[in-house]
Amino acid sequence: GVVFDGNRAGGILGGISTGEPIVCRIAVKPTPSIGKRQKTVDLARGKAAEIEIKGRHDPAIPPRIVPVAEAMVALVLADHILRQRTAKV
């Protein structure tokens, strides 16, 4: 039979599993603020400035994103399973 060279599609082509492992990739935006003085630009005056954000800060989001990403993948897969079952009715 036909065999794929690799798993470049992440295991799904056109919404159908290829039989390869399903691979998910995510991106996480950087933390918008940190508790450290930073150099910036005052756009109103057009001059260099410094900014220091006060309050609570999360310096490392990646450890917290893993369970959220896993839960979202589980929800999406469950949704697709339910859709496939209802299509047969």
MDTraj code that builds the backbone (N, CA, C; nanometers):
import mdtraj as md
import numpy as np

residues = "GLY VAL VAL PHE ASP GLY ASN ARG ALA GLY GLY ILE LEU GLY GLY ILE SER THR GLY GLU PRO ILE VAL CYS ARG ILE ALA VAL LYS PRO THR PRO SER ILE GLY LYS ARG GLN LYS THR VAL ASP LEU ALA ARG GLY LYS ALA ALA GLU ILE GLU ILE LYS GLY ARG HIS ASP PRO ALA ILE PRO PRO ARG ILE VAL PRO VAL ALA GLU ALA MET VAL ALA LEU VAL LEU ALA ASP HIS ILE LEU ARG GLN ARG THR ALA LYS VAL".split()
xyz = np.array([
    [0.0812, -0.1191, 0.0000],
    [0.0000, 0.0000, 0.0000],
    [0.0854, 0.1252, 0.0000],
    [0.0161, 0.2353, 0.0011],
    [0.0810, 0.3662, 0.0025],
    [0.1244, 0.3997, 0.1443],
    [0.2472, 0.4441, 0.1584],
    [0.3021, 0.4815, 0.2884],
    [0.3575, 0.6231, 0.2779],
    [0.3321, 0.7042, 0.3800],
    [0.3841, 0.8407, 0.3816],
    [0.5341, 0.8408, 0.4098],
    [0.6042, 0.9373, 0.3496],
    [0.7478, 0.9564, 0.3744],
    [0.7746, 0.9952, 0.5191],
    [0.6865, 1.0773, 0.5739],
    [0.7022, 1.1261, 0.7104],
    [0.5675, 1.1726, 0.7626],
    [0.5684, 1.2305, 0.8787],
    [0.4447, 1.2761, 0.9415],
    [0.4392, 1.4286, 0.9400],
    [0.4535, 1.4871, 0.8224],
    [0.4587, 1.6333, 0.8123],
    [0.3240, 1.7002, 0.8366],
    [0.2145, 1.6247, 0.8265],
    [0.0807, 1.6813, 0.8455],
    [0.0319, 1.6651, 0.9890],
    [0.1138, 1.6107, 1.0767],
    [0.0736, 1.5949, 1.2160],
    [-0.0249, 1.4818, 1.2387],
    [-0.0374, 1.3909, 1.1420],
    [-0.1243, 1.2754, 1.1591],
    [-0.2661, 1.2939, 1.1088],
    [-0.2989, 1.4142, 1.0592],
    [-0.4344, 1.4413, 1.0103],
    [-0.4260, 1.5142, 0.8771],
    [-0.4975, 1.4622, 0.7777],
    [-0.5070, 1.5272, 0.6466],
    [-0.6539, 1.5437, 0.6125],
    [-0.6980, 1.6655, 0.5901],
    [-0.8372, 1.6895, 0.5541],
    [-0.9353, 1.6437, 0.6602],
    [-0.8945, 1.6477, 0.7868],
    [-0.9820, 1.6063, 0.8956],
    [-0.9881, 1.4565, 0.9172],
    [-0.9065, 1.3813, 0.8460],
    [-0.9058, 1.2354, 0.8582],
    [-0.7686, 1.1902, 0.9069],
    [-0.7678, 1.0992, 1.0034],
    [-0.6420, 1.0474, 1.0567],
    [-0.5678, 0.9684, 0.9494],
    [-0.4372, 0.9875, 0.9442],
    [-0.3544, 0.9145, 0.8478],
    [-0.3021, 0.7837, 0.9060],
    [-0.3270, 0.7605, 1.0343],
    [-0.2730, 0.6424, 1.1013],
    [-0.1405, 0.6703, 1.1693],
    [-0.0830, 0.7858, 1.1410],
    [0.0408, 0.8283, 1.2070],
    [0.0047, 0.8905, 1.3427],
    [0.1022, 0.9057, 1.4327],
    [0.0735, 0.9739, 1.5592],
    [0.0227, 1.1164, 1.5331],
    [-0.0766, 1.1589, 1.6120],
    [-0.1289, 1.2950, 1.5992],
    [-0.0358, 1.3876, 1.6764],
    [0.0173, 1.4871, 1.6074],
    [0.1138, 1.5807, 1.6652],
    [0.0502, 1.7189, 1.6717],
    [0.0556, 1.7816, 1.7877],
    [0.0024, 1.9171, 1.8055],
    [0.1173, 2.0100, 1.8411],
    [0.1142, 2.1276, 1.7835],
    [0.2141, 2.2292, 1.8166],
    [0.1404, 2.3540, 1.8618],
    [0.1895, 2.4175, 1.9670],
    [0.1271, 2.5405, 2.0138],
    [0.2330, 2.6488, 2.0279],
    [0.1868, 2.7706, 2.0299],
    [0.2746, 2.8849, 2.0555],
    [0.2129, 2.9649, 2.1694],
    [0.2970, 3.0175, 2.2545],
    [0.2511, 3.0968, 2.3681],
    [0.3147, 3.2339, 2.3586],
    [0.2314, 3.3368, 2.3657],
    [0.2878, 3.4716, 2.3583],
    [0.3658, 3.5021, 2.4861],
    [0.4637, 3.5878, 2.4785],
    [0.5427, 3.6214, 2.5972],
    [0.4579, 3.6917, 2.7028],
    [0.5035, 3.6858, 2.8261],
    [0.4369, 3.7574, 2.9340],
    [0.4372, 3.9061, 2.9008],
    [0.3206, 3.9732, 2.9065],
    [0.3149, 4.1133, 2.8659],
    [0.3928, 4.2086, 2.9568],
    [0.4106, 4.1713, 3.0823],
    [0.4852, 4.2602, 3.1718],
    [0.5665, 4.1771, 3.2699],
    [0.6778, 4.2335, 3.3098],
    [0.7622, 4.1687, 3.4097],
    [0.7943, 4.2710, 3.5175],
    [0.8293, 4.2246, 3.6345],
    [0.8586, 4.3142, 3.7458],
    [1.0013, 4.3642, 3.7437],
    [1.0429, 4.4229, 3.6341],
    [1.1800, 4.4697, 3.6183],
    [1.1777, 4.5983, 3.5363],
    [1.2619, 4.6927, 3.5728],
    [1.2696, 4.8182, 3.4971],
    [1.3193, 4.7886, 3.3553],
    [1.2498, 4.8494, 3.2559],
    [1.2836, 4.8233, 3.1159],
    [1.2966, 4.9535, 3.0386],
    [1.3810, 4.9506, 2.9382],
    [1.3947, 5.0656, 2.8488],
    [1.2825, 5.0606, 2.7458],
    [1.2290, 5.1788, 2.7112],
    [1.1226, 5.1880, 2.6121],
    [1.1321, 5.3228, 2.5420],
    [1.0300, 5.3567, 2.4658],
    [1.0248, 5.4851, 2.3960],
    [0.8932, 5.5526, 2.4303],
    [0.8998, 5.6784, 2.4707],
    [0.7797, 5.7589, 2.4929],
    [0.7377, 5.8125, 2.3564],
    [0.6343, 5.7531, 2.2969],
    [0.5929, 5.7898, 2.1615],
    [0.5379, 5.9318, 2.1537],
    [0.4767, 5.9798, 2.2608],
    [0.4208, 6.1158, 2.2604],
    [0.5317, 6.2206, 2.2514],
    [0.6436, 6.1944, 2.3203],
    [0.7550, 6.2901, 2.3193],
    [0.8664, 6.2505, 2.2233],
    [0.8658, 6.1261, 2.1771],
    [0.9699, 6.0799, 2.0860],
    [1.1056, 6.0663, 2.1521],
    [1.1053, 6.0330, 2.2817],
    [1.2313, 6.0217, 2.3558],
    [1.2406, 5.8868, 2.4265],
    [1.3643, 5.8494, 2.4577],
    [1.3870, 5.7271, 2.5347],
    [1.3292, 5.7439, 2.6744],
    [1.2789, 5.6354, 2.7298],
    [1.2203, 5.6392, 2.8637],
    [1.2414, 5.5037, 2.9303],
    [1.2062, 5.4984, 3.0571],
    [1.2096, 5.3721, 3.1305],
    [1.0720, 5.3478, 3.1891],
    [1.0361, 5.2210, 3.2004],
    [0.9059, 5.1840, 3.2549],
    [0.9259, 5.0726, 3.3565],
    [0.8488, 5.0780, 3.4643],
    [0.8509, 4.9723, 3.5647],
    [0.7061, 4.9446, 3.6032],
    [0.6603, 4.8244, 3.5740],
    [0.5224, 4.7861, 3.6006],
    [0.5122, 4.7361, 3.7444],
    [0.4157, 4.7885, 3.8179],
    [0.3927, 4.7450, 3.9564],
    [0.2839, 4.6385, 3.9572],
    [0.2858, 4.5529, 4.0590],
    [0.1805, 4.4532, 4.0736],
    [0.2323, 4.3114, 4.0625],
    [0.1384, 4.2201, 4.0404],
    [0.1691, 4.0776, 4.0337],
    [0.2151, 4.0391, 3.8935],
    [0.3179, 3.9549, 3.8849],
    [0.3717, 3.9155, 3.7549],
    [0.3943, 3.7652, 3.7506],
    [0.3706, 3.7065, 3.6345],
    [0.4008, 3.5654, 3.6119],
    [0.5268, 3.5589, 3.5270],
    [0.6420, 3.5287, 3.5861],
    [0.7651, 3.5267, 3.5079],
    [0.7737, 3.4088, 3.4112],
    [0.7056, 3.2978, 3.4426],
    [0.7149, 3.1796, 3.3566],
    [0.5766, 3.1176, 3.3367],
    [0.5210, 3.1360, 3.2185],
    [0.3887, 3.0823, 3.1878],
    [0.3940, 2.9368, 3.1389],
    [0.5005, 2.8915, 3.0692],
    [0.4989, 2.7551, 3.0126],
    [0.4587, 2.6424, 3.1075],
    [0.5040, 2.6385, 3.2340],
    [0.4588, 2.5273, 3.3200],
    [0.3071, 2.5269, 3.3402],
    [0.2455, 2.6436, 3.3352],
    [0.1009, 2.6524, 3.3557],
    [0.0226, 2.6231, 3.2287],
    [0.0842, 2.6356, 3.1145],
    [0.0118, 2.6192, 2.9886],
    [-0.0056, 2.4721, 2.9509],
    [0.0797, 2.3837, 3.0017],
    [0.0738, 2.2420, 2.9639],
    [-0.0627, 2.1797, 2.9954],
    [-0.1153, 2.1889, 3.1191],
    [-0.2460, 2.1274, 3.1442],
    [-0.3589, 2.1928, 3.0645],
    [-0.3480, 2.3216, 3.0381],
    [-0.4500, 2.3909, 2.9591],
    [-0.4488, 2.3384, 2.8155],
    [-0.3301, 2.3255, 2.7569],
    [-0.3184, 2.2755, 2.6199],
    [-0.3670, 2.1307, 2.6102],
    [-0.3315, 2.0473, 2.7069],
    [-0.3765, 1.9081, 2.7062],
    [-0.5287, 1.8997, 2.7147],
    [-0.5887, 1.9836, 2.7990],
    [-0.7344, 1.9840, 2.8130],
    [-0.8017, 2.0286, 2.6837],
    [-0.7453, 2.1276, 2.6166],
    [-0.8035, 2.1758, 2.4910],
    [-0.7950, 2.0694, 2.3817],
    [-0.6837, 1.9986, 2.3742],
    [-0.6706, 1.8907, 2.2755],
    [-0.7736, 1.7818, 2.3050],
    [-0.7911, 1.7465, 2.4330],
    [-0.8900, 1.6449, 2.4705],
    [-1.0306, 1.6887, 2.4313],
    [-1.0634, 1.8169, 2.4533],
    [-1.1959, 1.8682, 2.4157],
    [-1.2183, 1.8624, 2.2650],
    [-1.1185, 1.9027, 2.1889],
    [-1.1319, 1.9024, 2.0427],
    [-1.1467, 1.7595, 1.9909],
    [-1.0667, 1.6666, 2.0424],
    [-1.0779, 1.5274, 1.9983],
    [-1.2137, 1.4683, 2.0363],
    [-1.2615, 1.4971, 2.1581],
    [-1.3937, 1.4488, 2.1997],
    [-1.5026, 1.5075, 2.1109],
    [-1.4904, 1.6345, 2.0760],
    [-1.5870, 1.6998, 1.9874],
    [-1.5913, 1.6302, 1.8517],
    [-1.4756, 1.5979, 1.7972],
    [-1.4710, 1.5307, 1.6669],
    [-1.5286, 1.3890, 1.6744],
    [-1.5041, 1.3194, 1.7844],
    [-1.5612, 1.1853, 1.8017],
    [-1.7136, 1.1938, 1.8054],
    [-1.7668, 1.2904, 1.8817],
    [-1.9124, 1.3065, 1.8895],
    [-1.9718, 1.3452, 1.7547],
    [-1.9057, 1.4323, 1.6814],
    [-1.9545, 1.4706, 1.5483],
    [-1.9584, 1.3497, 1.4550],
    [-1.8550, 1.2682, 1.4619],
    [-1.8485, 1.1512, 1.3746],
    [-1.9591, 1.0522, 1.4099],
    [-1.9883, 1.0356, 1.5384],
    [-2.0942, 0.9429, 1.5810],
    [-2.2321, 0.9934, 1.5387],
    [-2.2557, 1.1237, 1.5489],
    [-2.3873, 1.1767, 1.5116],
    [-2.4064, 1.1766, 1.3606],
    [-2.2995, 1.1801, 1.2848],
    [-2.3104, 1.1770, 1.1390],
    [-2.3597, 1.0407, 1.0904],
    [-2.3381, 0.9367, 1.1687],
    [-2.3799, 0.8012, 1.1307],
    [-2.5279, 0.7767, 1.1581],
    [-2.5895, 0.8610, 1.2416],
    [-2.7301, 0.8399, 1.2810],
    [-2.8231, 0.8750, 1.1685],
])
top = md.Topology()
chain = top.add_chain()
for i, resn in enumerate(residues, 1):
    res = top.add_residue(resn, chain, resSeq=i)
    for name in ("N", "CA", "C"):
        top.add_atom(name, md.element.get_by_symbol(name[0]), res)
traj = md.Trajectory(xyz[None], top)
